Amino acid sequence: MIFRRGHIKILINLLAASALGGAGSFSAVAAPSQFWLSPASSGGSFKSKAAITLDLRAAIQQGMVQGQFKGNGKEMLRLTLSNKSAQSLLICASEGQVFKSGNNTVMIVRPVSVELARGEKKDQDVQTVALYSSNKTQVSNYSLSPERSSRLDSLLRYLQDHPEIAPGAIQTAVLALTENLPLSAFATFAQPGTDLPTQFDTSAFKADTADIISALSILRILGLRDEQLALTIDPQLKIEAMIDPMAHAYAMRYYGIKYEQEWLFWRDELLKGNPATRHYALHGIARYYPEVALVMLPQWAREPRTEQVYRISAIQALSETGRTEAVSILRQFQLEFAGTEMGTTAQTAADVLQRALDHQSQCIIAFRTAGSLPRIQNLIETLGQSIQAPAAATSSKPNPQTVLAAAAAAAAN
């Protein structure tokens, strides 16, 4: 007689039951739940009742599962699966699986598995991304697509090992790979020229600055060079990311700015940065070096030879120090510059800061204190001297480099 593995296991169970039942007794024992007796035509073997694992596409093609898919065209798709087979199924929806709805195309980025008992119907949400910025972000019915975007394979592999990456960063990275969109397609901060009419509407794919920098960091890890990506062309991204408290740490790492070099970064941006965004450095100094800003910015605001944009920026930046002293300074400016744009700016900035302080929730996160800036006192003294110095004979409105040249030298030393 030939014993199969299933027979042997049943025989062992029966013998064990006989021993427990005492001499001469023989108690019937049910077969383990994971086995059942097959028809004689099968040779008398036993088969597992464990759920059969199937890919989502294969399960639907074989008619074992009926599926309905509804998504928002961007980050979410709901699978509604019904088991039409006579056995339990484990349905796997893998990363990279594409779904389409008209001109919309989305792709799963986080795989899921759905266990379905015989006849069971179940909903399962999966994380997706839009493959194209032309996607309409509205709830629609989707169908499985045979498409596969091979250029995203390395990104998908990376994401499986990094569940912490935010959906916004993933979406930005995907569109950078599939369409190589510029910064204006994603940035939420104001940019010169972005108010001009355009045939492309990417408002649904605007991302936090932290997500943009995170996406660029991922693409760099995957081997893409900055010059290959249109997203990196606009220099405004760097200073915006450095100012933004939520993006600051990502930006420091991405741009290779060490902690001890940060003051030099702000100094260089202020003195030699892009003329269109140079004044942004005043906001960075206010956020990360508030003690310096409380001395420096009032002098900038009061200096009549300084260009208007820098004077107004200095007033606005005072509110970003998050300090109670700044409220008094701004109220004083409100009186000094009454009836002018600077006076109105000072009033608005003072009101915003006062509300934040009243609610004990600082809207500006100051990561630094004055102690982290080298030779603070020398810098402040030199700064004051340089602002009070006479203007150059060739210009009645010196640029910031003239005003802060001595201060920059002091900081560098």
C-alpha positions in Angstrom: 0.0 0.0 0.0 1.2 3.5 -0.9 0.8 6.1 1.8 0.6 9.7 0.8 1.6 12.5 3.1 -2.0 13.4 3.9 -2.8 9.8 4.8 0.2 9.6 7.2 -0.8 12.8 9.0 -4.4 11.5 9.5 -3.1 8.1 10.7 -0.9 9.8 13.3 -3.9 11.8 14.6 -6.0 8.7 14.8 -3.3 6.7 16.7 -2.8 9.7 19.1 -6.6 9.7 19.8 -6.6 6.0 20.4 -3.8 6.3 23.0 -5.7 9.1 24.8 -8.9 7.1 24.8 -7.3 4.3 26.8 -6.7 0.6 26.1 -9.1 -1.0 23.7 -10.7 2.3 22.8 -10.6 4.0 19.5 -12.1 7.4 19.2 -12.8 9.0 15.8 -10.9 12.3 15.2 -11.9 14.8 12.6 -9.3 15.6 10.0 -7.5 18.9 10.5 -9.5 21.9 9.2 -7.1 22.7 6.4 -7.7 19.3 4.7 -10.7 17.6 3.1 -11.0 14.3 1.4 -10.8 14.4 -2.4 -12.9 12.2 -4.7 -11.4 8.8 -5.5 -10.5 9.9 -9.0 -7.9 12.2 -7.5 -6.0 9.3 -6.1 -7.3 9.8 -2.5 -5.0 12.9 -1.9 -5.9 15.8 0.4 -5.8 19.4 -0.8 -5.2 22.7 1.1 -8.1 25.0 1.8 -5.7 28.0 2.1 -6.6 31.0 0.0 -5.3 30.9 -3.5 -3.1 33.9 -4.2 -3.8 35.7 -7.5 -2.8 38.9 -9.2 -5.7 41.4 -9.5 -5.5 41.4 -13.3 -5.3 37.6 -13.5 -8.2 37.1 -11.1 -10.5 39.3 -13.1 -9.4 37.8 -16.5 -10.1 34.3 -15.2 -13.6 35.4 -14.0 -12.8 34.4 -10.4 -13.2 38.0 -9.1 -15.4 40.8 -10.2 -14.0 44.3 -9.7 -15.2 47.9 -9.7 -12.7 50.8 -9.3 -13.5 54.3 -8.3 -10.9 57.0 -7.8 -10.3 60.8 -7.6 -7.7 60.9 -10.4 -4.8 61.5 -8.1 -3.9 59.8 -4.8 -6.8 57.5 -4.0 -8.5 54.6 -5.7 -11.1 52.3 -4.1 -11.2 48.7 -5.2 -14.5 46.9 -4.7 -13.9 43.2 -5.2 -16.3 40.3 -5.2 -15.2 36.6 -5.0 -17.1 34.6 -7.7 -15.1 31.4 -7.2 -15.8 28.4 -4.9 -12.8 29.0 -2.7 -11.0 31.6 -0.7 -8.8 34.0 -2.6 -5.9 36.4 -1.8 -5.9 39.2 -4.4 -2.7 41.2 -4.8 -2.9 44.7 -6.4 0.8 45.4 -7.1 2.7 48.7 -7.4 2.8 49.8 -11.0 -0.7 48.6 -11.9 -2.3 51.2 -14.1 -6.0 52.2 -14.3 -7.7 54.5 -16.8 -10.8 56.6 -16.9 -11.2 58.5 -20.2 -8.1 60.6 -20.4 -7.2 60.1 -16.8 -4.4 57.6 -15.9 -3.4 56.6 -12.4 -1.0 54.1 -11.0 -0.8 52.2 -7.7 2.3 53.1 -5.7 1.7 51.1 -2.5 0.7 47.4 -3.0 -2.2 45.9 -1.1 -3.6 42.4 -0.6 -7.3 41.6 -0.2 -8.4 38.3 1.3 -11.8 37.2 0.1 -13.8 34.3 1.4 -16.1 32.4 -1.0 -18.8 34.8 -2.2 -17.4 37.7 -0.2 -17.4 41.3 -1.4 -15.0 43.8 0.1 -13.7 47.4 -0.4 -10.1 48.3 -0.2 -8.5 51.7 -0.7 -5.1 52.0 -2.4 -2.6 54.8 -2.8 -2.2 56.0 -6.4 -0.6 58.8 -8.3 -1.6 60.6 -11.5 0.7 59.8 -14.4 -0.1 63.1 -16.1 -0.9 66.6 -15.1 -3.8 66.6 -17.5 -5.7 64.3 -15.1 -9.0 65.7 -13.9 -9.3 65.4 -10.1 -12.8 64.2 -9.8 -14.3 60.9 -8.7 -14.8 58.6 -11.6 -15.0 54.9 -12.4 -11.8 53.3 -13.6 -10.8 50.2 -15.4 -7.6 48.1 -15.5 -5.1 49.0 -18.1 -2.3 47.0 -19.6 0.0 50.0 -19.7 3.2 50.0 -17.8 5.5 53.0 -17.3 9.0 51.5 -17.2 10.6 54.9 -16.4 9.0 54.7 -13.0 10.2 51.3 -12.0 13.2 52.5 -10.0 11.1 55.0 -8.2 8.5 52.3 -7.3 11.2 50.0 -6.0 12.6 52.9 -3.8 9.2 53.7 -2.4 8.6 50.1 -1.1 11.5 50.6 1.2 10.5 54.1 2.3 6.9 54.2 3.5 7.5 57.5 5.2 7.6 59.5 2.0 4.6 61.9 1.7 2.1 61.5 -1.1 2.8 65.0 -2.3 6.5 64.2 -2.7 5.7 61.0 -4.6 3.3 62.8 -7.0 5.8 65.5 -7.6 8.6 63.0 -8.4 6.3 61.1 -10.7 5.3 64.1 -12.8 8.9 65.2 -12.9 9.8 61.9 -14.5 6.8 61.6 -16.8 6.5 65.2 -18.0 9.6 67.0 -16.6 7.5 69.9 -15.5 9.0 73.2 -14.3 8.8 74.6 -10.8 5.8 76.8 -11.6 3.7 73.6 -12.1 4.2 72.7 -8.4 5.1 75.7 -6.3 2.5 77.3 -4.1 4.6 80.4 -3.5 4.3 83.4 -5.8 6.7 83.6 -8.8 7.2 86.3 -11.3 5.1 85.7 -14.4 3.0 83.0 -12.9 -0.1 85.2 -13.2 0.1 85.2 -17.0 -2.6 83.1 -18.8 -1.6 79.6 -19.7 -3.3 76.6 -21.3 -1.9 74.3 -18.7 -3.7 74.0 -15.4 -1.7 72.2 -12.8 -3.4 73.6 -9.7 -4.4 70.2 -8.6 -0.8 69.2 -8.3 0.6 72.1 -6.3 2.8 70.9 -3.6 4.3 72.1 -0.3 7.9 73.3 -0.7 9.0 70.5 1.6 7.5 67.9 -0.8 9.2 69.5 -3.8 12.6 69.3 -2.1 11.9 65.8 -0.9 11.0 64.7 -4.5 14.2 66.2 -5.8 16.2 64.4 -3.1 14.6 61.1 -4.2 15.4 61.7 -7.8 19.0 62.5 -7.0 19.3 59.3 -5.1 17.9 57.4 -8.1 20.7 58.9 -10.2 19.1 61.8 -12.0 21.3 64.9 -12.3 19.9 68.4 -11.5 20.4 69.6 -15.0 18.1 66.9 -16.3 15.2 68.3 -14.4 13.3 71.4 -15.3 12.2 71.6 -11.7 15.6 72.7 -10.6 16.1 75.6 -13.0 14.4 78.4 -11.1 16.8 79.6 -8.3 13.9 80.9 -6.3 13.2 77.4 -5.0 16.4 77.3 -3.0 15.7 80.5 -1.0 12.0 79.6 -0.6 12.9 76.2 0.8 15.5 77.7 3.2 12.9 80.2 4.5 10.1 77.7 4.9 10.4 76.1 8.4 8.8 72.9 7.1 11.3 72.6 4.3 14.3 74.1 6.0 16.0 70.8 7.1 15.3 69.1 3.7 16.8 72.2 1.9 19.9 72.2 4.1 20.6 68.6 3.3 19.7 68.8 -0.4 21.8 71.9 -1.1 24.7 70.8 1.1 24.5 73.7 3.5 26.1 72.8 6.8 24.8 74.2 10.1 27.9 76.4 10.7 27.6 77.8 7.1 24.0 78.9 7.3 24.7 82.5 8.2 27.1 82.8 5.2 24.3 81.5 3.0 21.9 84.3 4.1 24.6 86.9 3.9 25.5 85.9 0.3 21.9 85.8 -0.7 21.4 89.3 0.6 24.5 90.7 -1.0 24.9 88.7 -4.1 21.7 86.7 -4.7 19.2 86.9 -7.5 18.0 90.6 -7.7 14.4 89.4 -7.9 14.6 87.5 -4.6 17.5 89.0 -2.8 15.3 90.7 -0.3 13.9 87.3 0.7 17.0 86.9 2.8 15.7 89.4 5.2 12.8 87.0 6.0 15.3 84.1 6.5 17.4 86.2 8.9 14.3 87.2 10.8 13.2 83.5 11.2 16.5 81.9 12.1 18.5 84.8 13.6 15.7 86.8 15.4 18.1 88.6 17.8 20.1 90.0 14.9 17.0 90.9 13.0 15.6 93.0 15.9 18.6 95.3 15.6 19.3 95.0 11.9 15.8 95.3 10.3 14.7 98.6 12.0 17.8 100.2 10.6 17.1 98.9 7.1 13.5 100.2 7.4 14.5 103.6 8.5 17.4 104.1 6.0 16.0 106.5 3.3 18.8 105.6 0.8 17.8 101.9 0.8 15.4 100.9 -2.0 11.8 100.7 -1.1 11.4 97.0 -1.7 14.1 96.3 1.0 12.6 98.7 3.5 9.1 97.1 3.1 10.6 93.6 3.3 12.4 94.6 6.5 9.1 95.7 8.1 7.3 92.5 7.0 10.2 90.3 8.2 10.0 91.8 11.7 6.7 89.9 12.3 8.5 86.7 11.5 10.9 87.0 14.4 8.0 85.8 16.6 9.2 88.2 19.4 7.1 90.5 21.5 9.7 93.3 21.1 8.9 93.3 17.3 5.3 94.4 18.0 6.5 97.6 19.7 8.9 98.3 16.9 6.2 97.8 14.3 3.7 100.0 16.2 6.4 102.7 16.2 6.8 102.3 12.4 3.1 102.6 12.0 3.3 106.1 13.6 6.5 107.1 11.8 5.3 106.1 8.4 1.6 106.9 8.8 -0.2 107.5 5.5 2.4 105.6 3.5 2.7 102.0 2.2 5.3 101.4 4.8 3.0 102.5 7.6 0.2 100.3 6.3 2.7 97.4 6.1 3.8 98.0 9.6 0.2 98.0 11.0 -0.6 94.7 9.2 2.6 93.0 10.3 2.0 94.2 13.9 -1.6 92.9 13.9 -0.5 89.5 12.5 2.3 89.0 15.1 0.1 90.2 18.0 -2.6 87.7 17.1 -0.1 84.9 17.0 1.4 85.9 20.3 -2.1 86.3 21.9 -3.0 82.7 21.0 0.4 81.4 22.2 1.0 79.7 18.9 3.9 81.2 17.1 3.3 81.0 13.4 7.0 81.4 12.8 9.4 78.7 14.1 12.7 80.3 15.1 15.3 77.5 15.0 18.2 79.7 16.0 19.1 82.1 18.7 21.5 84.9 18.6 24.2 82.7 20.2 24.6 80.6 17.0 25.8 83.6 15.0 29.6 84.1 15.2 30.7 87.5 16.6 27.1 88.8 16.9 28.0 92.0 18.7 30.7 93.0 16.3 28.3 92.3 13.4 25.6 94.5 14.9 28.0 97.3 15.6 29.5 97.3 12.2 26.1 97.0 10.6 25.0 100.1 12.4 28.1 102.0 11.3 27.7 101.0 7.7 24.1 102.1 7.5 24.9 105.5 9.0 27.8 106.0 6.5 27.3 108.5 3.8 26.0 107.2 0.5 28.3 106.8 -2.5 28.6 109.9 -4.6 27.4 108.0 -7.7 24.1 106.9 -6.3 21.4 108.4 -4.0 20.0 105.0 -3.3 22.8 102.5 -2.5 22.1 98.9 -3.0 22.3 96.4 -0.1 25.9 95.5 -1.0 26.9 99.1 -0.3 25.0 99.2 3.0 26.1 95.8 4.3 29.6 95.4 2.9 31.4 96.0 6.2 28.9 93.8 8.0 29.4 91.0 5.6 33.2 91.2 6.1 32.7 91.0 9.9 30.5 87.9 9.6 33.0 86.2 7.3 35.7 86.7 9.8 
